[in-house]
Amino acid sequence: MREDHTVAKTLLQHYISLDETQRPLLLSFLCGGRSSTNYNSSLFLTEELLCSKIYGLPEAARNVQIARLAKPDDIFALYDAEIITNPSASMATLYRVDRNERWLRWEFAASRYLRKDLGEAGAKLFWKQYLRDVVEPFLPTEIKTGKKKPRDMAQPPDLPPLNVLADLWRLLKNMDQPKIDMDRSSQSFSVTSKFLKLCQVLAPFEAEGEAFRGIVLVERDLTARILTTMLQLTNLDFLRIKFITSSGPNTDPEDTDNTRNSQIMEEFRNGTINLLVTTSIGEDLLDLSPATCVVRMDDLPLDLGEKPISEWETLLADAVFQEQRGSTSSLYLGIRLRPDLNPRSKIPGQSVEADYDNLLECYNALWQYFPGVRDEKQPLIETIALPRTLNLFQRITPGNAIKDLRHYCIPELTKVYPLSGSILRTGLACPSIMWRINDLLLSKELNALTFRNQINDSLLLQALTPNSALMEHNYQRLEFFGDSFLKHMSSIYVIVLDPEAQEEQLHLRRAGIVQNTTLQRAATTCGLPEYILSRAFASKHWTPPGYSNEARRQGQGTSQGAREAEAELPTTGGISPIHDGAGAAEDDDSDTDMEQLLVSELTGEGDRKNDRTAHWLAPKRVADVVESVTGAAYLSGGDELGLMACKAMGLPIPNVSRWSDFARKVTIPCPNEAYPIKQEHVDEIERTIGFKFSRPELLQLALTHKSATASHSETYERFEFLGDGVLDFLTVQYLYDKYQDLGPGKLTALKSSLVSLGPLSAICVESGLAKHLIYGSTDLGRRIEAFESALSVARGAAEERAKQSDEPSKEYWNGLSTPKELSDLVEAILGALLMSEDFNSRGARAMFDNVLKPFFDRYGRPDSTGEHPANALSVVFQKRKCEFFRNSIQENSIRGVKTFTRSVVVHDVVLVELDGPDAATTSFTTAQMALDALEGDPDFLSICDCAERIAERRQTAHANKYERRHMARMVEEQEVAEVDSLI
């Protein structure tokens, strides 16, 4: 039975209270799974407890399992990365004795290693021991007393020159005795975080008293010797410490029989000493059974030995390796053993190692103080580099990551990292996961406090995420959608609450609601900016929520060297309180020249660069978030929820709380009875649009042009204003659903090409709605007839070109003189349908689906949208940074007939000039002729030297700026010199 079996648990609980002599002998049948040797070592605790016997297990395997019970668990301590500061003045003076490290190379390397591993105190202890063991015994007394100079004495063999030893002796004699100061706030703080963590681990074991037996495993013999001395100088008085190294505890070369090791181990067993410091080599020689804890301060050794490849595949399954270049070298996740490669092999792939003939040459070139290898035929370990930090929000394809990060390690120069790959990957992923969880909690808090949990959580999170956050999804598409809904809703609002206002006044009042300033002020009042997730995740600077490096430094203090090192580090911008001080990348905001909005829990003005408690946002970004939240609300609950969200965010739309209030408060206009519409016309229009009017009288107003009546209230102007909003909204909704992969920029360009003057006029003519327009101007009638004729010819030509090229027909209405009244008529009918259905969009949506959508499906593809020649012409000269390009138009009147002159001038040279009766047609044709001219004569652009002039101006400005700084520095130095001379 298994140890977690109900019977086994019952037996353990029942007999654990009995004396060993009273426990019965039981015969248990244990099921070890598919393998007869697959036993958990903790099962032997049951065997010992019940005085029973486990059968069916080989004796060798049994001994291995029992040995695991006796071996203490290793303790892996994690600590803060050390800030390597400059050495103290006394230590820096030592390096001047042998500046080129010709004679004391090993000593300086050992000192630097100890200083990095254990701190300044460790390096000083090393030099003091070096003075005692080497300098004092071998430096002649005559030199110490000053009776003779080093050059007058015979040079001893295998030692640095006597003059070097003499200088070193004088410096070390005057060096203060090292002290173990573990107070971070003290200026004499002299140890590393690694040593501090070791002391913190050992301190609780004082409660065990005489039962405590500890072993500390370090990487080098030198570390073991110095660490023992340092621990003896601490306030851990209960520790009785000795060290064992690979050369014996006192590094005596004559001690070859390990007698001292045996004596120390005997003292460890009987309690004379209770803490051993040894290396991993010494670990293999020790009996760890007396130990109650093992603290590992080194890395696990990697030894191929005679292990078969099958065992290595198991080891590499979740192992992490580190090359023995130092504690800061990269970490690598093992993939597989490569018996076909060795250090003399050519490395495959596109890594840095592949640029060399073999791996040894690469290591020798890139590895400072490369020690070489003993076995040049050992197989290599294929690994993949683990990043120091991980950002799960970045898109990296697995193929590229493996190709770029593949690495091959030499086992002899590689050590096993204490933590497994799964633990490291989990730890690397935690910052990204916690960052995203924090974002989700913030959006849910806003949803609960402001929107009564009615908005979809994922949509609201997306609406609060600007593009500067560098997430996969941001608010841009929702902002595009919400902007159209705000325009639609505000159009209805101003129409309902001001039934007498004309079209110009309606535009101004709608702009007052939807402009960025209004949206930003409303959002600030309701506290929305505090929830905007504008900061990008930067794993390098991430800290857990509630954790502050500043608070930690103030609480624990820092050494003087550390403070000096930190003072040289550049400061970053303000940290958003939203993420509790988590580091983040700087916003890439296009509105940096705008007035910034401070959203902070602090009050008053402060330094934006150094304020770490503030969240800086541009007003436009706040307004964009309002629009995106509005879009998320509509997608979550339609018109009602969209209106509720606008009210909750404080938009200026009083006197309306529900969508039905619009129909209740609206004043339905009356048509002019002098121009009654015939029923057959109403029926024909309803068949065209696919919907019946609930109030047919409104259709008469939607068809009446201002030239047919003297009263503005009897024309389609107000309906055209209302229809403009609903048409924009329905078109945006159509594009948003159809092109889910397009960004807001392309969606906006596509929308503008569909709802502009040309396509709407073409729709009006093709659908037959144009013939129902009521007007009283003969000039308007002629222009409509001319447009219909030209449109028919242009459509036929476009269809013929499409057949010849096997491509879909593109925008054939470009360049035509288009009457604006036709596009206004389409919008007016949409507005009349909206008001007829009490501002429910079902009527307008029916007309959109039956009249506009088929046209948009045919010509509204992103690849079929042609660019206006005027825009293409401007792009050509913008790329050349031309400052003397003009595309101007002039209106002329000759005998009451209006004409338009469009001219394209480059550096006072007229490229194209054309006269025409229509401004739009003339502009289109002139721009197209200019593009054709540039294509036929590419050398024409050589007259433009603006780019060179701009470069010269920048260079001159830079030189002048440098000269001004230089002159200011000279004046300052002169003033300081004058003051010094006076003093």
NUSERO-766112 format. One record per residue (C-alpha): x, y, z; residue in three letters. Coordinates in steps of 0.25 Angstrom, whole numbers, plus 2048, in hexadecimal, padded with zeros to 3 digits. Layout:
<sites>
XYZALA/...
</sites>
This chain:
<sites>
800800800MET/80580E7FEARG/808817809GLU/7FC820806ASP/7F3814806HIS/7E8815810THR/7EC808817VAL/7FB80D818ALA/7F681A81ELYS/7ED813828THR/7F980A82CLEU/80281682ELEU/7F981E836GLN/7F581283FHIS/80380C842TYR/80B819843ILE/80781B851SER/80B80D856LEU/81880985BASP/821802851GLU/8207F5859THR/8117F5858GLN/8107F7849ARG/80C7EB842PRO/8147E5836LEU/80C7E782ALEU/80D7E181CLEU/80A7EC812SER/8097EA803PHE/80E7F67FCLEU/80B7FA7EECYS/8168027E7GLY/8108047DAGLY/8167FE7CDARG/8247FD7D2SER/8287F57DESER/8327FF7E2THR/82880B7E1ASN/82780E7F0TYR/82681B7F7ASN/83181C802SER/82782180CSER/82081380CLEU/82C80E814PHE/82881881FLEU/81B80F820THR/824802820GLU/82C80882CGLU/82080D833LEU/8197FF833LEU/8257F7834CYS/8217F0827SER/8297EC81BLYS/8277F080CILE/8297E4803TYR/82C7E37F4GLY/8367EE7F4LEU/8457EB7F0PRO/84E7EE7FCGLU/8577F87F4ALA/84A8007F0ALA/8457FF7FFARG/852805804ASN/8518107FAVAL/8438147FFGLN/84781380EILE/85381C80BALA/84A826806ARG/843826813LEU/85082981BALA/855834811LYS/850842815PRO/84984B80CASP/851856805ASP/84D864807ILE/84E86D7FBPHE/84D87C800ALA/84A8877F6LEU/84F8957F8TYR/84F8A27F2ASP/8598A57E6ALA/8658AC7ECGLU/8698BA7E7ILE/8788BA7E5ILE/87D8C77EATHR/88B8CD7E9ASN/8958C77F3PRO/8998CF7FFSER/8A58D87FFALA/8AE8CE807SER/8AA8C37FDMET/8AC8CC7F1ALA/8BB8CF7F5THR/8BE8C17F5LEU/8BC8C07E6TYR/8C78CB7E4ARG/8D18C17E9VAL/8D18B97DCASP/8C98C17D2ARG/8CA8B87C7ASN/8C88AB7D0GLU/8D58A57CBARG/8D989F7D8TRP/8CC89F7E1LEU/8C289B7D6ARG/8BD88F7DETRP/8BC8977EBGLU/8B48A37E4PHE/8AB8997DDALA/8A88927EBALA/8A689F7F2SER/89C8A47E7ARG/8958977E8TYR/8938977F7LEU/88F8A57F7ARG/8848A27EDLYS/8808957F4ASP/881899803LEU/8848A8803GLY/88F8B2807GLU/8918AA814ALA/89489D80CGLY/89F8A4803ALA/8A58AB80FLYS/8A689E817LEU/8AD89780BPHE/8B78A280ATRP/8BA8A1819LYS/8BC892818GLN/8C589480CTYR/8CD89D815LEU/8CE893820ARG/8D1887817ASP/8D988C80CVAL/8DE89A80DVAL/8E389A81CGLU/8EA88C81BPRO/8F288F80EPHE/8F589E80FLEU/9028A0815PRO/9038A7823THR/90E8B181DGLU/9038B6813ILE/8F98B781ELYS/9028BF827THR/9078C881CGLY/9168C381DLYS/9168BF80FLYS/90F8C2802LYS/9088B77FAPRO/9128B97EFARG/91D8B57F8ASP/9178A87FCMET/91789A7F4ALA/90A8987EEGLN/90388B7F3PRO/8FE8817E9PRO/8EF8807E5ASP/8EB88D7ECLEU/8E889B7E7PRO/8F48A57E7PRO/8F88AA7F5LEU/8F58B87F2ASN/8E68B47EFVAL/8E68AB7FCLEU/8EB8B7803ALA/8E18C17FEASP/8D68B7801LEU/8DB8B480FTRP/8DB8C3813ARG/8CD8C580DLEU/8C78B8814LEU/8CE8BB821LYS/8C68C9821ASN/8B98C381DMET/8AE8C2827ASP/8AA8B582DGLN/89D8B1825PRO/8908B182DLYS/8838AA829ILE/8798B6829ASP/86C8B1824MET/8648BE826ASP/8608C3818ARG/85E8D181DSER/86C8D1822SER/8778D781AGLN/8808CC81ESER/8778C1818PHE/8808B7813SER/8798AA80FVAL/8718A6803THR/8628A2803SER/866894801LYS/86E89380EPHE/86289B815LEU/858890810LYS/861885815LEU/86188B823CYS/85288D823GLN/85187E81FVAL/85A87982ALEU/855882835ALA/84887A838PRO/85086D83APHE/854873848GLU/84786E84DALA/84C85F84AGLU/857860854GLY/861855855GLU/85884D84BALA/85C85783FPHE/866852835ARG/86885A828GLY/87085981BILE/872865812VAL/876861804LEU/87E86C7FDVAL/88586D7EFGLU/89386E7F2ARG/89D86B7FDASP/8A18797FELEU/89387D801THR/89287280BALA/89E877813ARG/89A886813ILE/88B883816LEU/88F87B822THR/897887827THR/88B890824MET/88188882BLEU/88A887837GLN/88A896838LEU/87A898838THR/871898844ASN/86D889841LEU/87488484EASP/86D87784EPHE/875873841LEU/88186A843ARG/88786B835ILE/89286482DLYS/89586281EPHE/899856816ILE/89E858808THR/8A384F7FDSER/8B2852802SER/8AE850811GLY/8A985981BPRO/8B686181DASN/8BB85F80ETHR/8C7858813ASP/8CD851807PRO/8D4846810GLU/8C6842815ASP/8C383780ATHR/8BC82C813ASP/8B0835816ASN/8B2833825THR/8AE841828ARG/8A283F820ASN/89E833829SER/8A183A835GLN/898846832ILE/88D83C82DMET/88E83583BGLU/88D843842GLU/881846839PHE/87A83983EARG/87D83B84CASN/87984984CGLY/88685084FTHR/883858842ILE/87585A83DASN/87886082FLEU/88185B824LEU/884864818VAL/88985C80CTHR/88985B7FDTHR/8818527F4SER/88D84A7F2ILE/88D848801GLY/87F845801GLU/8828377FAASP/88B834805LEU/882837811LEU/87782F818ASP/86C838818LEU/863830822SER/86783882EPRO/862845828ALA/85584B82ATHR/85685581FCYS/85E858813VAL/86086680DVAL/8658667FFARG/86C8737FBMET/87286D7EFASP/86D8677E2ASP/86B8587E0LEU/8778527D9PRO/87684C7CBLEU/87D83F7C8ASP/87B8377BCLEU/88382B7C1GLY/87F81E7BBGLU/8708217BBLYS/86881B7AFPRO/8618247A6ILE/85381F7ABSER/8568257B9GLU/85B8327B3TRP/84D8337ACGLU/8468327B9THR/85083C7C0LEU/84E8467B4LEU/83F8457B5ALA/83D8517BEASP/84B8557C2ALA/8518637C1VAL/8608657BEPHE/86A8717C0GLN/8778727BBGLU/8828747C5GLN/8868837C1ARG/8808887CDGLY/87388A7D5SER/86D8947CBTHR/86F88B7BESER/8638877B6SER/85A87B7BALEU/8568707B0TYR/84B8667B0LEU/8508587ACGLY/84A85279FILE/85384679CARG/86184079CLEU/86884178FARG/87283578EPRO/87583977FASP/87B846784LEU/88784978CASN/88F856790PRO/897855783ARG/88A85477ASER/88585E771LYS/878864778ILE/86C86376FPRO/86186E76EGLY/86287E76DGLN/86788077CSER/87488877FVAL/87B87A781GLU/878877773ALA/88288276EASP/88E87A773TYR/89486E76FASP/89186677CASN/88B869789LEU/89986A790LEU/89D875787GLU/89187D78ACYS/89287B799TYR/8A187F798ASN/89D88C791ALA/891890799LEU/89488A7A7TRP/89E8927AFGLN/8A88897B6TYR/8A387D7AFPHE/8A88717B7PRO/8A88677ACGLY/8A28597ACVAL/8A884C7B0ARG/8A08437A7ASP/89E848799GLU/89583C795LYS/88A83E79FGLN/87C83F799PRO/87684D799LEU/8688517A0ILE/85E857797GLU/85786279ETHR/84E86E79CILE/85187B7A3ALA/84787F7AELEU/84588E7AFPRO/8488967BBARG/83A89C7BATHR/82E8987B3LEU/8238A07ACASN/8178977A9LEU/8108A37A1PHE/81B8A3796GLN/81889B78AARG/824891788ILE/82388677ETHR/828879784PRO/831876777GLY/838883778ASN/83A882787ALA/840874786ILE/84987877ALYS/84E885781ASP/85087F78FLEU/85687278CARG/86386F794HIS/86D864796TYR/8738617A3CYS/88085A7A6ILE/87D8517B3PRO/88A8537B9GLU/8888627B9LEU/87A8617BDTHR/8728607CBLYS/86485C7CEVAL/85C8687D3TYR/8558657E0PRO/8478687DBLEU/8408607D1SER/83B8657C3GLY/82C8647C7SER/82E86C7D3ILE/8378777CCLEU/82D8787C0ARG/8218797CATHR/8298847D2GLY/82C88B7C5LEU/81D88B7C1ALA/81888F7CECYS/81A89E7CCPRO/81389E7BFSER/8078967C5ILE/80689F7D2MET/8078AC7C9TRP/7FB8A67C0ARG/7F38A27CDILE/7F58B07D2ASN/7F08B67C5ASP/7E48AD7C6LEU/7E18B07D5LEU/7E28BF7D1LEU/7D88BE7C6SER/7CE8B67CELYS/7CF8C07D9GLU/7CB8CB7CFLEU/7C08C27CAASN/7BA8C07D8ALA/7BC8CE7DDLEU/7B88D67D0THR/7B08CD7C7PHE/7A98C37D0ARG/7B08B77CAASN/7A88B87BDGLN/7B48BA7B3ILE/7BB8AE7AFASN/7C88AC7B7ASP/7D18A97ABSER/7CB8B47A3LEU/7CD8BE7AELEU/7DB8B97B0LEU/7DE8BB7A2GLN/7D88C97A2ALA/7E18CD7AELEU/7EE8C97A7THR/7F58D379EPRO/7FE8CF793ASN/80A8D479CSER/8078C87A5ALA/80D8BF79ALEU/8028B579CMET/7FD8AC791GLU/7EF8B3792HIS/7ED8C2794ASN/7E28CC794TYR/7E48D1786GLN/7D98C977FARG/7D08CB78ALEU/7D38DA78AGLU/7D08DA77BPHE/7C28D477EPHE/7BF8DC78AGLY/7C28E9783ASP/7B78E6779SER/7AD8E2784PHE/7B08EF78BLEU/7AD8F777ELYS/7A18EF77CHIS/79B8F178AMET/79F8FF78BSER/79890277ESER/78B8FD783ILE/78D904790TYR/78F91278AVAL/784910780ILE/77A90C78BVAL/77D917795LEU/77E92278BASP/773920780PRO/77592E77BGLU/78492E779ALA/78992F76AGLN/794926765GLU/7A092F768GLU/79B930777GLN/799921778LEU/7A791E773HIS/7AD92877ELEU/7A5922789ARG/7A9914785ARG/7B7918784ALA/7B691D792GLY/7B290F797ILE/7BC906790VAL/7C890F78FGLN/7D590A797ASN/7D59157A1THR/7C79127A6THR/7CA9037A6LEU/7D69057AEGLN/7D090E7B8ARG/7C49047BAALA/7CE8F87BCALA/7D79007C6THR/7CB9037CETHR/7C68F57CFCYS/7D48EF7D2GLY/7D68E77C5LEU/7E48EB7C3PRO/7E98E37CFGLU/7E48D77C8TYR/7EB8D97BBILE/7F68CE7B9LEU/7FF8D77B0SER/80C8D17B6ARG/8148C77AEALA/8188BA7B6PHE/8278BA7B8ALA/82C8AD7BESER/8398B37C1LYS/8348BE7CAHIS/8288B67D0TRP/8268B57DFTHR/81A8AE7E6PRO/80E8B67EAPRO/8108BD7F7GLY/81F8BC7F6TYR/8288C87F5SER/8378C97F2ASN/8378D77F8GLU/8308D3805ALA/8398C7806ARG/8458D0805ARG/8408D980FGLN/83D8CE818GLY/84A8C6817GLN/8538D1813GLY/85E8D0809THR/86D8D0809SER/8748DC805GLN/87A8D57F9GLY/86C8D07F5ALA/8668DE7F6ARG/8718E47EEGLU/86F8D97E3ALA/8608DC7E4GLU/8628EB7E2ALA/8688E87D5GLU/85C8E07D0LEU/8538E87C7PRO/8458EB7CDTHR/8388E77C6THR/82B8EE7C4GLY/81F8ED7CEGLY/81A8E07D2ILE/80B8DE7D0SER/8048DB7DEPRO/7FC8D17D6ILE/8078C77D6HIS/80C8CA7E4ASP/81A8CE7E0GLY/81C8C47D5ALA/8268C87CBGLY/8218CB7BEALA/8268D07B0ALA/8248DF7ADGLU/8178E27A5ASP/8198E5796ASP/80E8EF796ASP/80C8F7789SER/807903791ASP/813906799THR/812915795ASP/80491679BMET/80191A7A9GLU/80390E7B2GLN/7F99097BCLEU/7FD9057C9LEU/7F58FA7D0VAL/7FC8F87DESER/7F88F67ECGLU/8019017F0LEU/7FD9107EFTHR/80591B7EAGLY/80F91D7DFGLU/81B9147DEGLY/8279107D6ASP/8219077CBARG/82F9007C8LYS/8318FC7D7ASN/8238FB7DCASP/8218EC7DEARG/8138EC7E3THR/80D8F37D7ALA/8068EE7CBHIS/8088F77BFTRP/7FE8F77B3LEU/7FB9007A8ALA/7ED9067A7PRO/7EA8FF799LYS/7EE8F179FARG/7E38F37AAVAL/7D98F77A0ALA/7DC8EB797ASP/7DA8E27A3VAL/7CC8E87A5VAL/7C98E5797GLU/7CE8D7798SER/7C68D47A5VAL/7BA8DA79ETHR/7BC8D0793GLY/7BE8C479CALA/7B18C87A3ALA/7A98C8796TYR/7AF8BB792LEU/7AC8B57A0SER/79D8BA7A1GLY/7998C3795GLY/7938D1795ASP/78F8D17A3GLU/79C8CC7A9LEU/7A48D67A0GLY/79B8E17A5LEU/79D8DD7B3MET/7AC8DC7B2ALA/7AC8EA7ADCYS/7A48EF7B8LYS/7AC8E87C2ALA/7B98EE7BDMET/7B38FC7BEGLY/7B09007B0LEU/7A890D7AFPRO/79B9067ABILE/79190B7B5PRO/7829087B5ASN/7838FB7AFVAL/7858EE7B7SER/7808E37ADARG/7808E179ETRP/7718E279ESER/7728F07A4ASP/7768F5796PHE/7698F1790ALA/7618F679BARG/76790479BLYS/76890678BVAL/760910784THR/75B90A777ILE/75C91476BPRO/750917762CYS/752916753PRO/74E921749ASN/74191E744GLU/744926737ALA/74D91B732TYR/74690E736PRO/74D901732ILE/7458F772ALYS/7428EA730GLN/7488E2724GLU/7558EA727HIS/7558E5735VAL/7528D7731ASP/75D8D7727GLU/7678DD731ILE/7638D273CGLU/7658C7732ARG/7738CC72FTHR/7778CE73DILE/7708C1742GLY/7688C774EPHE/75B8CE750LYS/75B8DC757PHE/7538DD764SER/7518EC761ARG/7518ED752PRO/74F8FC753GLU/75E8FD758LEU/7628F874ALEU/75D904743GLN/76690D74CLEU/772904749ALA/77090673ALEU/76E91573ATHR/77A91D736HIS/77B92C73BLYS/77993172DSER/76B92C72EALA/76693473ATHR/76A940742ALA/76993A750SER/775932755HIS/76C92A75ESER/765924752GLU/77291F74BTHR/77B91374DTYR/78691A754GLU/783915762ARG/78190775DPHE/78E907755GLU/79590B762PHE/78E900769LEU/7918F675EGLY/79F8FA75DASP/7A18F476BGLY/7998E7769VAL/7A08E575CLEU/7AE8E7762ASP/7AA8DD76DPHE/7A48D2764LEU/7B08D375BTHR/7BA8D2766VAL/7B28C676CGLN/7B28BF75ETYR/7C18C175DLEU/7C48BD76BTYR/7BD8B076AASP/7C28AD75CLYS/7D18B075DTYR/7D58AC76BGLN/7E48AC768ASP/7E58BA762LEU/7EA8C576BGLY/7E38D276EPRO/7EB8DA764GLY/7E78D1758LYS/7D98D075DLEU/7D88DF75ETHR/7DD8E1750ALA/7D48D674ALEU/7C88DD751LYS/7CB8EA74CSER/7CC8E573ESER/7BE8DF73FLEU/7B68EA746VAL/7BC8F573ESER/7B58FE734LEU/7B88F5728GLY/7B48E772CPRO/7A78EC733LEU/7A38F4726SER/7A68E871EALA/79D8E0727ILE/7928EA726CYS/7928E9717VAL/7948DA716GLU/7898D7720SER/77F8E1719GLY/77D8EA725LEU/7838F671EALA/7768F7715LYS/76D8FA722HIS/775906726LEU/76C912728ILE/77391F723TYR/77092C71DGLY/77D930716SER/77F92D707THR/78E92E709ASP/78E923713LEU/78691B709GLY/79091D6FEARG/79B919707ARG/79490C70CILE/7929086FDGLU/7A090B6F9ALA/7A5903705PHE/79C8F7702GLU/7A18F76F3SER/7AF8F86F7ALA/7AE8ED702LEU/7A88E46F8SER/7B38E66EEVAL/7BE8E46F9ALA/7B78D86FFARG/7B78D16F1GLY/7C68D56EFALA/7C98CF6FCALA/7C28C26FAGLU/7C98C16ECGLU/7D78C36F3ARG/7D38B96FEALA/7CF8AE6F3LYS/7DC8B06ECGLN/7E58AF6F8SER/7DD8A46FFASP/7DD8AD70CGLU/7D18B3713PRO/7CB8C070FSER/7D18CC717LYS/7CC8DA71BGLU/7C68DF70ETYR/7C08EC713TRP/7CE8F3716ASN/7D08FF70FGLY/7C190270CLEU/7BA90F70FSER/7B190971ATHR/7A491171FPRO/7A591172ELYS/79691072FGLU/79590272ALEU/79E8FD736SER/79690673FASP/7898FF73ALEU/78E8F173EVAL/7928F674CGLU/7848FD74EALA/77C8F174BILE/7858E9755LEU/7828F475FGLY/7738F475CALA/7728E575ELEU/77A8E676CLEU/7708F1771MET/7648E976BSER/7678DD773GLU/7698E5780ASP/7788E577EPHE/7798D677DASN/7838D3772SER/77B8C776CARG/7768D0761GLY/7838D675EALA/78A8C975FARG/7808C3755ALA/7838CE74BMET/7928CC74DPHE/7918BD74BASP/7898BE73EASN/78F8CB738VAL/79D8CE73DLEU/7A28C1741LYS/7A28BA733PRO/7A98C672EPHE/7B38C6739PHE/7B68B7737ASP/7B98B9729ARG/7C28C672ATYR/7C58C6739GLY/7D18BC739ARG/7DE8C173FPRO/7E68BE732ASP/7DB8C5729SER/7DC8D2730THR/7E48DB727GLY/7EC8E772CGLU/7E88F5728HIS/7F38FA71FPRO/7F4907727ALA/7F88FF733ASN/8028F672BALA/808903726LEU/80A909734SER/8108FC738VAL/81B8FD72DVAL/81F90B732PHE/81E908741GLN/8288FC73FLYS/832906738ARG/82F910744LYS/82C91A739CYS/829928740GLU/82692F733PHE/81A92672DPHE/80C92D72BARG/800926726ASN/7F6932726SER/7E9936721ILE/7E394371DGLN/7D494771AGLU/7D195070EASN/7C5956709SER/7C395A6FBILE/7B69616F7ARG/7AF95A702GLY/7B594C6FFVAL/7BE94670ALYS/7CA93F706THR/7D593970EPHE/7E493970BTHR/7ED92E712ARG/7FC92F711SER/807926716VAL/81492E718VAL/82292971DVAL/82D933720HIS/82693E718ASP/82593470CVAL/817932707VAL/815923705LEU/806923701VAL/7FC92D700GLU/7ED92A6FCLEU/7E09326FBASP/7D392B6FEGLY/7C492E701PRO/7C492570DASP/7CE925719ALA/7CE91771CALA/7D091270ETHR/7DB91C70BTHR/7E2918718SER/7E1909714PHE/7E690C706THR/7F1915709THR/7F790C714ALA/7F690070AGLN/7FD9086FFMET/80890C709ALA/80B8FE70DLEU/80B8FA6FEASP/8159056FBALA/81E901707LEU/81E8F3702GLU/8228F76F4GLY/82D9006F9ASP/8338FB705PRO/83F905704ASP/835910707PHE/83690D716LEU/845911716SER/84191F717ILE/83D91D725CYS/84991E72FASP/84191F73CCYS/846913742ALA/854918741GLU/851925746ARG/84991F753ILE/856917756ALA/85F923755GLU/85692B75EARG/855920768ARG/86491E768GLN/86692D76ATHR/85C92D775ALA/86492277CHIS/87192977AALA/86C936780ASN/86692F78CLYS/87392878ETYR/87A93578DGLU/87193C797ARG/8739317A1ARG/88293279FHIS/8829417A1MET/8799407ADALA/8829357B3ARG/88E93E7B1MET/88894A7B7VAL/8849427C3GLU/89293C7C5GLU/89894B7C4GLN/88E94F7CFGLU/8939447D8VAL/8A19477D5ALA/89F9557D9GLU/8989517E6VAL/8A49487E9ASP/8AE9527E7SER/8A795C7F0LEU/8A69517FBILE/
</sites>
